[in-house]
Amino acid sequence: MGLLDGKVVLITGGARGQGRAHAVVSAREGADIAIIDIEKQVDSVSYPTARKEDLAETARQVEAHGRRALSISADVRSQTQLDDAVARTINEFGKIDVLIANAGIWTVGDFWSLSEDTWDDMIDINLTGVWKSAKAVAPHMIERQTGSIVITSSVNGLEPARNFAHYVAAKTGVVGLMQSIALELAPHGIRCNAVNPGVIKTPMTNQTNGWNMFAGHDHGTEEDLMAGGYHFNALKGTSFLPPEVIANTALYLNSDLAAAVTGVTIPVDAGHMILPGFNHDPVK
């Protein structure tokens, strides 16, 4: 018996990284999965964004658990594309029990030097895209008087950071949006919560900008990234965490174990938020 037996889970940004982990963990626990991702490059993002083959690989891993997978190319900036994706999922699987609003990007720069396109892409994908995703599934969940929504925020939805004010603004906004969604949908038996990841090793972070940030200089390496992660976390032996730790927390929130939990944020950060700054004496 799985924690999500008989459920249908719709995941935005599901082609790789945290999204793939959500898909595979949910499938392992008995859910059929609809995966949404963009399949093209976001112009303001320096690292490669999802591709068609990434969606196909996530679907393959879902099906390896004996569950059905539906892959949908859609941009969370488009309400029409999201509405169509929801309709396709309901047509294929008959219902949607869970939305994991996970699609997101990460870029860096001083707030005064960010271009308007960089700011707009960040807010449009990481904040407005969450609203549009929830908006797309809400009528169906209200009609059924049941459902669970989990939104990916960040520890940067709870604290500031240098060089990505636009990311902090989006992820802070997501927390407030989540609380409002939870309040409005509670009378319909629908729950909404947020997971706030710390440092997670995915294609979004394991790239040049992440390497340089944790190295403290240009020409950083993956080794610099991992070394810096120990200083970010409080728990012994933890650096950048695998995306499955986020998927496992979302699994809890989407399961009956959390039937009375709504409107909360759960940091999954190896104790980062309890540190008075960075961990200057990590135990490795």
C-alpha positions in Angstrom: 0.0 0.0 0.0 1.3 3.4 -1.0 0.6 6.7 0.6 -0.9 8.0 -2.7 -2.6 4.9 -4.0 -5.3 5.7 -6.6 -4.3 9.4 -6.7 -3.5 11.6 -9.8 -0.7 14.1 -9.3 0.0 17.0 -11.6 3.5 18.5 -11.4 4.7 21.7 -13.1 8.4 21.8 -13.9 8.3 18.0 -13.8 10.9 17.2 -16.4 14.0 17.0 -14.1 15.5 18.0 -10.8 13.0 18.5 -8.0 10.1 18.0 -10.4 11.4 14.6 -11.5 11.9 13.6 -7.8 8.3 14.6 -7.1 7.1 12.5 -10.0 9.1 9.4 -9.1 8.4 9.5 -5.4 4.6 10.0 -6.0 4.6 7.2 -8.5 6.4 4.9 -6.1 3.6 5.6 -3.6 0.9 4.6 -6.1 0.0 7.8 -8.0 -0.5 8.3 -11.8 1.5 11.4 -12.9 1.0 14.3 -15.3 4.2 16.1 -16.0 4.3 19.7 -17.3 7.4 21.5 -18.5 8.4 24.1 -21.0 10.6 22.1 -23.5 12.4 25.3 -24.6 15.0 27.7 -23.3 14.0 30.6 -21.1 16.0 33.5 -22.6 17.1 35.2 -19.3 18.4 31.9 -17.8 22.1 31.0 -18.4 21.8 27.3 -17.7 19.9 24.9 -20.0 16.2 24.6 -19.1 14.1 21.5 -19.7 14.0 19.6 -23.0 11.7 17.1 -24.6 14.0 14.3 -23.7 14.0 15.3 -20.1 10.2 14.9 -20.0 10.5 11.6 -21.7 13.0 10.3 -19.1 10.8 11.4 -16.2 7.9 9.6 -17.8 10.0 6.5 -18.2 11.0 6.5 -14.5 7.3 6.9 -13.5 6.3 4.0 -15.7 9.1 1.9 -14.2 7.1 2.0 -11.0 4.1 0.6 -12.8 2.2 3.9 -12.9 0.8 5.8 -15.9 2.6 9.0 -17.1 1.3 11.9 -19.2 3.9 14.3 -20.5 2.6 17.8 -21.5 4.6 20.6 -23.0 3.3 23.8 -21.5 4.6 27.2 -20.2 3.3 28.2 -16.7 3.3 31.8 -17.9 0.3 30.9 -20.1 -3.1 30.4 -18.5 -4.4 28.9 -21.7 -1.7 26.3 -21.8 -2.2 25.4 -18.2 -6.0 25.2 -18.6 -5.4 22.9 -21.5 -3.0 20.8 -19.5 -5.5 20.4 -16.7 -8.2 19.4 -19.2 -5.9 16.8 -20.8 -5.0 15.3 -17.5 -8.7 15.0 -16.4 -9.5 13.5 -19.8 -6.7 11.0 -19.5 -7.0 10.1 -15.8 -10.5 11.2 -14.9 -9.4 13.6 -12.1 -6.6 15.5 -10.4 -6.1 15.0 -6.7 -2.8 16.8 -6.2 -1.0 19.8 -7.7 2.7 20.3 -7.1 3.4 23.8 -8.3 7.1 23.3 -8.7 8.2 25.1 -11.9 10.9 27.7 -11.2 14.1 29.3 -12.4 17.1 30.9 -10.6 19.2 33.8 -11.9 21.6 36.1 -10.2 22.5 39.8 -10.2 22.5 43.0 -8.1 19.0 44.3 -7.9 20.0 47.6 -9.5 21.6 45.8 -12.5 18.9 43.3 -13.3 17.2 43.8 -16.7 13.5 44.1 -16.9 13.3 40.9 -18.8 15.2 39.0 -16.1 12.9 40.4 -13.4 9.8 39.7 -15.5 10.8 36.1 -16.2 11.5 35.4 -12.6 8.2 36.9 -11.3 6.2 35.4 -14.2 7.5 31.9 -13.7 8.2 31.6 -10.0 5.2 33.6 -8.6 2.6 34.3 -11.3 3.1 30.8 -12.7 2.1 29.3 -9.3 -1.0 31.4 -9.2 -2.0 30.4 -12.7 -1.3 26.7 -11.9 -3.5 26.8 -8.8 -6.1 28.8 -10.7 -6.2 26.1 -13.4 -6.9 23.2 -11.0 -9.1 25.0 -8.4 -12.5 24.7 -10.2 -12.0 21.0 -10.6 -10.9 20.5 -7.0 -13.8 22.7 -5.7 -16.3 20.6 -7.8 -14.9 17.5 -6.1 -14.6 19.1 -2.7 -11.2 17.6 -2.2 -7.6 18.1 -3.2 -4.0 19.0 -2.1 -1.8 21.7 -3.5 1.9 21.9 -2.6 3.9 24.9 -3.7 7.7 25.1 -4.0 9.0 28.2 -2.2 12.5 28.4 -0.8 14.4 29.3 2.4 14.7 32.6 0.4 11.0 32.9 0.9 11.8 33.3 4.6 15.1 35.2 4.5 16.9 37.6 2.1 20.0 36.9 0.1 22.5 38.9 -1.9 22.4 39.0 -5.7 18.9 37.6 -6.3 16.4 40.0 -4.9 14.0 39.0 -7.7 14.1 35.4 -6.6 13.6 36.4 -3.0 10.7 38.6 -4.0 9.0 35.7 -5.9 9.6 33.1 -3.3 8.4 35.4 -0.5 5.3 36.2 -2.5 4.7 32.4 -3.0 4.4 32.0 0.8 1.7 34.7 1.0 -0.1 33.3 -2.0 -0.1 29.8 -0.5 -1.6 31.1 2.8 -4.3 32.9 0.9 -5.1 29.9 -1.3 -5.2 27.7 1.8 -7.7 30.1 3.5 -9.9 30.4 0.4 -10.0 26.7 -0.4 -10.3 25.4 3.2 -14.2 25.6 3.1 -14.0 23.2 0.1 -11.9 20.6 1.9 -8.8 21.5 -0.2 -5.4 21.9 1.5 -2.5 24.1 0.4 1.0 24.1 1.8 4.5 25.1 0.8 7.9 23.4 1.0 10.9 25.7 1.5 14.0 24.0 0.2 17.5 24.9 1.4 20.4 24.0 -0.9 19.3 21.2 -3.2 21.6 19.7 -5.9 19.7 20.0 -9.2 20.5 21.4 -12.7 19.3 24.8 -11.4 22.0 25.0 -8.8 24.7 22.7 -10.0 26.0 25.2 -12.7 28.3 28.1 -13.1 26.3 30.7 -11.1 26.0 28.3 -8.2 29.6 27.3 -8.3 30.8 30.9 -8.3 28.4 31.9 -5.5 29.6 29.2 -3.1 33.2 29.7 -4.2 33.0 33.4 -3.6 34.7 34.1 -6.9 34.6 33.5 -10.6 35.7 30.1 -12.1 34.1 28.2 -9.2 33.7 24.4 -9.5 31.3 21.7 -8.4 33.7 21.0 -5.5 33.4 24.6 -4.4 29.6 24.2 -4.4 29.6 21.1 -2.3 32.2 22.6 0.1 30.1 25.7 0.6 27.0 23.6 1.2 28.5 22.3 4.5 28.7 25.9 5.7 25.1 26.6 4.7 23.6 23.7 6.7 23.6 22.9 10.5 23.2 19.1 10.4 26.3 17.0 10.5 27.4 15.6 7.2 25.0 17.6 5.0 25.9 19.7 2.0 23.7 20.1 -1.0 20.8 17.8 -0.5 19.3 15.4 -3.1 15.9 16.6 -4.5 14.2 13.5 -3.0 14.2 15.2 0.4 11.8 17.8 -0.9 9.7 15.1 -2.7 9.4 13.1 0.5 8.1 16.2 2.4 5.6 16.9 -0.4 4.6 13.3 -0.2 3.7 13.7 3.5 1.8 16.9 2.8 -0.2 15.3 -0.1 -1.0 12.2 1.9 -3.6 11.4 4.6 -0.9 11.7 7.2 -1.3 15.5 6.7 -5.1 15.5 6.5 -5.3 18.3 9.1 -2.4 20.4 7.8 -3.0 23.4 5.6 -1.5 26.9 5.3 2.0 26.0 6.5 5.5 26.3 5.3 8.0 23.5 5.9 11.7 24.4 5.5 13.7 21.4 4.4 17.1 22.9 4.9 19.2 20.7 7.2 18.8 23.2 9.9 20.0 26.3 7.9 17.2 28.5 9.3 18.4 27.9 12.9 21.9 29.1 12.2 23.0 32.6 13.2 24.4 33.1 9.6 26.5 30.4 8.0 27.9 27.4 9.8 31.5 28.4 10.3 32.6 25.1 11.9 30.8 22.4 10.0 31.2 18.7 11.1 31.8 16.8 7.9 
